[in-house]
């Protein structure tokens, strides 16, 4: 199986503590954060990864090389300008050889059984399967709603403080869907997913309760360091 790791963002909110490297390359116990993500993917049988890189992307390539040392085959898709999530996926999609590919953010770590998405994609003949996660207060986010495993609401804003499910940022897409993304700067969350829903594309998902963290802010970055030290994240 193949995966695209989105690692092209500027990481401005983390600059106060990590200023010399791309956010996914922030060091955790001597290893770049993204190495923990890659390790999690290889544990699930993903053997080919395309790094979608931009800001200081050469640092990623210098570290991971061709991927041999990490048990995976690696290639790189560079962004000359920021392309947004969907634009980056389309750019990296040119290097994908199989008919489906996992896509995830390189600055988030999510423990999940990836095969659940493959099973769902096949069972429901989906164009895309995505992961949702539970949060205690959806008013801070856009709610994502599943009905019988199918996506029926996405990025729905509500002022009501209540628990619910939101986008977890892990996707399994058919390559044919990636080819529908226009060239240039395009958002997956704000443009393509809402458009595909309106067009009647078959989008479904699962809710996962596994460990999750986004190191986009210093507090979360320090939290992940502590979690690794105390063994909450298993290497």
Buried (B, 14 or more C-beta within 10 A) or exposed (E): BBBBBBBBBEBEBBEEEBEEBBBBBBBBEEBBBBBBBBBBBBEBEBBBBBBBBBBBBEBBBEBBEEBEEBEBEBBBBBBEEEBBBBBBBBBBBEBBEEEBBBBBBBBBBBBBEBEBBBEBBEEBEBBBBBBBBBBEEBEEBBBBBBEEBBBEBBBBEEEEEEEBBBBBBBBBBBBEBBEBBEEEBBBBBBBBBBBBBEEEBBBBBBEBEEBBBBBBEBEBBEBBBEBBEEEEBEE
